Amino acid sequence: MAMPKCCNVCGQPTEKEPGFYYGTGYVSYALGVGISIATFIAWFVLIGMSVHDNRFFYWLIANAIILVLSQPWLMRVSRSIWISWFVKYDPHWEKNPLKKEEIERIIPEQQMN
């Protein structure tokens, strides 16, 4: 599912420039590492780890399945986190609509290259 061109609520453009969301890979990676650490701790506390059986490999398989299934969610959350670092939040956005000067220049022909 593609990112909408503008926010449905406030009208903020979501594609600020070509390649804007390349950095979300780092955010998604950090979230994936966090999920992996959380599942490892939960597995260790609830099931345990042992050198003599395959519990570690069962955790690896379970963790991989969780990460694959959560990838669409991770992608959207990482995009939301990424744009929140670059777009200032206006608590009075209903009273202060975006002006044309505030919207960054976008070249439609260069998008999605």
C-alpha positions in Angstrom: 0.0 0.0 0.0 1.5 3.3 -1.0 1.8 6.3 1.2 -1.0 8.9 0.6 0.2 12.2 -1.0 -1.2 14.3 1.9 -2.5 13.7 5.4 -6.3 13.2 5.3 -6.7 15.3 8.4 -4.4 18.3 8.2 -3.3 18.3 4.5 0.5 18.0 5.3 2.3 16.5 2.2 3.8 13.2 3.2 6.4 13.1 0.3 8.6 16.0 1.2 11.3 15.2 -1.5 12.3 12.3 -3.7 13.9 9.6 -1.6 12.7 11.2 1.7 11.8 7.8 3.2 15.2 6.1 2.6 16.1 6.7 6.2 13.2 4.7 7.5 15.2 1.6 6.9 17.3 2.6 9.9 14.3 3.2 12.0 12.7 -0.1 11.0 15.9 -1.9 11.7 16.0 -0.4 15.2 12.4 -1.4 15.8 13.1 -4.9 14.6 16.1 -5.2 16.9 13.9 -4.0 19.8 11.3 -6.6 19.0 14.0 -9.3 18.7 15.4 -8.3 22.1 11.9 -8.3 23.7 11.0 -11.7 22.2 14.4 -13.1 23.4 13.8 -11.9 27.0 10.2 -13.2 27.0 11.4 -16.6 25.6 14.2 -16.7 28.1 11.9 -15.9 31.1 8.9 -18.1 30.0 10.5 -21.0 28.3 14.2 -20.8 29.1 17.4 -21.5 27.1 19.5 -24.6 27.3 22.7 -25.7 25.6 21.4 -29.3 25.5 18.3 -28.8 23.3 17.1 -26.7 20.4 15.2 -24.0 22.3 17.4 -21.2 20.9 16.7 -22.3 17.4 13.0 -22.5 18.1 13.2 -18.9 19.3 15.1 -17.9 16.1 12.3 -19.4 14.0 9.5 -17.8 16.1 11.3 -14.5 16.0 11.7 -14.6 12.3 8.0 -15.4 11.8 7.1 -12.5 14.1 9.3 -10.1 12.3 8.0 -11.1 8.8 4.4 -10.8 10.0 5.0 -7.4 11.6 6.8 -6.0 8.7 3.8 -4.0 7.2 3.2 -2.5 10.7 6.9 -1.8 11.2 7.1 0.0 7.8 4.2 2.3 8.6 5.4 3.1 12.1 8.9 3.8 10.9 7.6 6.2 8.3 5.5 7.9 10.9 8.5 8.2 13.2 10.7 9.4 10.4 8.4 12.2 9.2 7.8 13.3 12.8 11.5 14.2 13.1 11.3 16.5 10.1 7.8 18.1 10.2 7.2 20.4 13.2 3.9 19.7 14.9 1.5 22.6 15.2 -0.9 22.1 18.1 -3.2 24.7 16.5 -3.1 23.2 13.0 -6.9 23.6 12.6 -6.6 27.4 13.0 -3.3 27.6 11.1 -3.7 25.9 7.7 -0.6 25.2 5.6 0.5 28.0 3.4 1.8 27.4 -0.1 5.2 28.8 1.0 5.5 26.2 3.8 5.1 23.3 1.5 8.4 22.2 0.2 9.0 22.1 -3.6 8.3 18.7 -5.1 9.1 17.7 -8.7 6.5 15.1 -9.6 8.5 13.8 -12.5 11.4 13.0 -10.1 9.3 11.1 -7.5 9.4 7.3 -7.3 12.8 7.2 -9.2 
